Amino acid sequence: MTSEHTSQEIQALSDELAVRNLVARLSLNADQGTVEEYLESFATNAEWNLPGSPMRGIEAIKAGLINRRATGAVGPGTHGRHMVSSIEVEVNGDRATIFRRAPIDGRRGCRCGQHVTDAQYAVLEFAVELIRAAAKHPCA
């Protein structure tokens, strides 16, 4: 038995894997990466619509990340962890939509890790729309 796939089917699978890897990388970098590593996942004109604090453009996203890290909400040394699970990816040409159910470990405590209080776990459900940015030419 042989299976033939069209180039469109192969491209759709490749795009879906790229989206899944982007979500994983963004989650990891929110918890452990540098600010620069986190920002590599965004286009310069990206929009990050967090409830109550939408951000437009890479500089606003950077300022929001720095603020969330300063409060101990995310980043190295915090107890929060983004866990990627149960995502559904729909690819349609240059657009992709991610439907995600994400368990959130919202424990808070001091940065030493020995005094964790108020353990809170929740499941966050949301949809994200991604639009493919034009590829950068290697000589640009």
N, C-alpha and C positions, 0 to 999 in steps of 0.2 A: 504494500500500500504506500503510495507516495502522497505527499501533501505539497501543494503549490500555494504560495502566498504572493499576493500582489505587492508591489513596492509601497502602495498606500497602506496596506495592512501592516507591513513591516515598519513603516514610518510611524504609524499610530502606536504600535507596541513600544518602539524606541522612545517616542514622546511620553508615553505613560510612565515608563521606567525613569525617565529624566525628571518628571514631576514628582514621583515618589522619592527619588533621591534628593531633590530639592527640599522637600518637606522634612526629611530625616536630617539633612545638613543644617537647615535653619533651626530645627529644634535643638540639635546638639550644640550649635554655636550660640544659641540663646543662653544655654546653661554653662558651657565651658569655654567657648571661643572668645577671641578678642573682639573688640568693637568692629575692627576692620574685617575680620572673618565673617561676622554676622552680616555686615553690610554688603558683602560680595554677592549675596543672594537676591539683591534688589537692583532694579534698573534705576537710573537717576530720577526718573519721573514717577516712581512707584507711589502707590497709596497704601497705607496700612491703617485700616479702619477698626481700631480697637474701640470697644464700646465706651462712649463718653469722651474719647480723645483721638479723633481721626487725625492722621498725619499725612501730608502730601509732600512728596519730594524726599530725596535721600538725606538732606540736612535735617529735616523735621524728624525723620525716622531715627537718625543718629541721636538727636537731642532727646527723643523719647526713650531710647534704649539707655542712654547715659543716666537719665533721670530714674528709670526703673531699677538700674543697677545700684544707684546711690541709695535708694530706699531699701535695698536688699530683696526686692521682688524676684529678680532673676540674676543670673550670672555666676561666675566662679565664686565659690565660698558661700553660696546660699544653699538652702535645703530644698528648694523647688526643683523639680525635674519635669521637662516636657517628655511625655511618653507617646510615641507614635503608634497608634493601633487603629484598626477598623476604619481605614480610609477607602473611599471609593473615588476613582478618578475617571472623569469623562473627558475625552479629547475630541475636539471638533475643529480641525484645521489648526489655526494659530492660537486657539483659545482652549483652555482646560479649566474644568471646574472640579474642585476637591470637596467632597463631603466627608467630614471628619468627626469622629467621636473620640475625644481625647480625655483619658483619666488624668486628673490634675492632683499632684501631691502638693498640697498647700501648707505643709508644716512650716512653722516659723520659729525662730529661736536665734540665739547668738551665732556668730560666724564660727565659733570654735567647734560647733557641732555637738556639744555635750549637754546643752540646755534647751532642747526642743520642746515647745509647748503648743497648745491649740492645734493638734493634728486634725487637719481637715482634708477630706478627699471628695472630689466632685468629678462629674463627667461633663465636659464642655462639648457642645455640638455646634458646628458652624460649617458654612460653605465659603470657599475661597475661589475667586476667579483669577486665572493667570492668563496673560496675553504675551505671546512670544515676541521678544524684542529682536530687532534686526541684528544679525550676527556682525561682530566687529571684524573688519578686514585685518589680517595679520600685519600688514604694513602701515596701518593707520596709527 
